[in-house]
Amino acid sequence: MKGRVMTVNVEEKVAPSMVQRMTLIMETFEGRGSRRSLEYIATLTGLPRSTAHRILDQLVRNGWLQHDESGYHLGWRASHLAGPSDDVSALREVAAPFLHELVMRTGLVVHLAILDGPSVLYLDKLGGPVLPSVPSRVGGRLPAHLTAVGKAMLARIEPETVERLLDQLAVSGVVPMPDIAGLHRELSEVRSRGGLAFAQTGLANPISCVGAPASMGALQAGISLCDGGQPVNLERFAPLLLDRARRIAGTLEFAPGRRVEQQIAETLPRMA
């Protein structure tokens, strides 16, 4: 009829947004220990295999997931989403008696730390008279590749992920980029020593440290011993440190993850 517009109610099927598709993928992971193959993720989400692969690649490149021969699993950025305060509290609770034991048996400064992006985040610091000599603090951060505990944790993750983390430091301009090839050789040596890493800082009064990984799932954690500038043979205490780090990792248990749609949305501008 002239002058009238006929309308028909049609139920439109709206394709899920990028955030929704990312959320579908992330919610297939029940917790930090979950491993998923590409085929399994595509089946669970109902996404085409090519679409799932493309999104997974973005999630890996931005730290939400990691990928290795066992499949996909939660990455370092997701460690902030799966109840980080609970995880950190559990880590500190489990590690506390081992840290105190290390202080009593070595007399050195002991650190507990996690890998927070390209940096080490210190959760605990204990020690005797030399404690003030080590310029670290609880809640403080240092570039991971400059510390023993940081290198011990970096040695546990894929080289490509290490390079992406260091790219973030380059963008920030806080510290100069290290020699990537040299760092990879050093991390390879760390792995050959079972995870033990050594580092020395300072010129006038150098401080030496040895670190070991105490990681579980995607939460990269570690402990270290530092000599406070005193003449100490750290090699003597390295086996003890490594054993206690492994005991911490073996005791840790983590709660399952939660919904992550909002957190993923916040990082979309970095996924260009």
Secondary structure, DSSP 8 states (H G I E B T S, - for coil): -TT--------------HHHHHHHHHTT--STT--B-HHHHHHHH---HHHHHHHHHHHHHTTSEEEETTEEEE-TGGGGTS-HHHHHHHHHHHHHHHHHHHHHHH-SEEEEEEEETTEEEEEEEE-STTGGGS---TT-EEEGGGSHHHHHHHTTS-HHHHHHHHHHHHHHTSS----HHHHHHHHHHHHHTTT-EEEEE-SSS-EEEEEEE--BTTB-EEEEEE-TTS---HHHHHHHHHHHHHHHHHH---------HHHHHHHGGGG-
